[in-house]
Amino acid sequence: MEDGRQEGIRDAEGYTTLVGMDAHSAKVSLCVTRWRRGDDPIVIREFATDLKGLEATYARRIPAGALTVLEASTNAFAIARRLEAVGHEAKVLASDAAAGMSRPDRVNDRIDARNLAVAYTRGKARTVRVPSPEHARLREIWFGYRNAVKDTTRHSNRLWGFCSANGLDLPKRSPSLKVEGIRKAVNGKEWEGDGDFHAKMMLAEYAHARETRAAYERRIEEAVAANPCMARAMQVKGVRYIVAFALSAFIEDVRRFGSAKKLVAYVGLNPSVADSGTKEGRRSVSRYGRHDLKALMVEAAQSALSKGGLPMHAWARRKLAEGKNRNAVVCALARKMTCHVWHVLMGHPSPMAEPEAAFRDKLSRLAGKVGKAKIEELGHGSAAKYVESVLSTIRWQEACCAAAGGSPPL
């Protein structure tokens, strides 16, 4: 539970005010306690308030210097920022912080607020980092893109199944050819009942999903093009602008990870440990971590495995030739790539970074996707000047990192 942050203001006896909060969309339950290390919290009072008047409630009824703990939920980060804006420290706990602490026949918000305070004091709760407003915005863009990809795939599969069920010629897999092929097949068939209506509705849904996905992709491309720190992650083979954007949105400041292993554990590509006495259990990949980043790094590893020419890619192909399980090899390669992402973001010279020619090609392709107008808006006269500007910025950051003894510049 020790994370280097202040845990409220303590009085002469070592007590601090600890507030357990169970927050919903409108109602907030609070449990105000006195607590010092080594003891369970002593409940002072419990009450409920509404979310709109949260700041006013804290001003009237919560002592200055109190520490508030609340469970991760849809509005937890926003509440934590609101409390910090009025001078109260707040910590967001993992969503399973109070799991198993309530009796099945005694579950309510007041008890949940008390259990959150107790779970924190007993060291059972993991804290969740509250993202900065800028990175929270980036995360929202990423979640929107991820949902748009799911919707596009779902509508595409529905169209494919509809064509197969009605005996239509199956169109090519290309998105644009698929729409045109299905439209021609639908218009050329004499329908009975609502077949024509269903087909046109599914085509409209698919077209809308593709437009939404393209809009989010455009936003992500522009964000990466405008931020050399995001583009830096593309030095790793298999990592392009989508993965680089997601890594930046969730990692935020890479210096909060003291080593590459800690970043690997955050992503969830670290091996699980099952040791007891002299016995050692299976060491499969951890079930924890950020599953979205884990999936992205595994996909990047799949691409790098087939196209990469660096020693770690050769190592992975050699393991496959030896008969190793492909999924295990891909996850191991993704773990190695995540380690190199940490080194690259830290500004360390990495022998496993992609050759400069390949990195230049990635940047040129990104500039082409963004378009000349956006490149000029960013202050670059052409795509070539944009590429040189990004490379010079990265070289300067690496030089500053080397001069500072391994710490990347702000």
Sequence and secondary structure as in RCSB ss.txt:
>XXXX:A:sequence
MEDGRQEGIRDAEGYTTLVGMDAHSAKVSLCVTRWRRGDDPIVIREFATDLKGLEATYARRIPAGALTVLEASTN
AFAIARRLEAVGHEAKVLASDAAAGMSRPDRVNDRIDARNLAVAYTRGKARTVRVPSPEHARLREIWFGYRNAVK
DTTRHSNRLWGFCSANGLDLPKRSPSLKVEGIRKAVNGKEWEGDGDFHAKMMLAEYAHARETRAAYERRIEEAVA
ANPCMARAMQVKGVRYIVAFALSAFIEDVRRFGSAKKLVAYVGLNPSVADSGTKEGRRSVSRYGRHDLKALMVEA
AQSALSKGGLPMHAWARRKLAEGKNRNAVVCALARKMTCHVWHVLMGHPSPMAEPEAAFRDKLSRLAGKVGKAKI
EELGHGSAAKYVESVLSTIRWQEACCAAAGGSPPL
>XXXX:A:secstr
   SS  S   TTS EEEEEEEE SSEEEEEEEEE TTS  EEEEEEEEESTTHHHHHHHHS TT EEEEE  TT
HHHHHHHHHHTT EEEEE TTTTTT S TT   HHHHHHHHHHHHHTT   EE    HHHHHHHHHHHHHHHHHH
HHHHHHHHHHHHHHHTT     SSHHHHHHHHHHHHHTS   TTHHHHHHHHHHHHHHHHHHHHHHHHHHHHHHH
H HHHHHGGGSTT  HHHHHHHHHHH SGGGSSSHHHHHHHHT SB   EETTEE    B S S HHHHHHHHHH
HHHHHHH  SHHHHHHHHHHHTT  HHHHHHHHHHHHHHHHHHHHHT   TTS  HHHHHHHHHHHHHHH HHHH
HHTT SSHHHHHHHHHHHHHHHHHHHHHTTS    
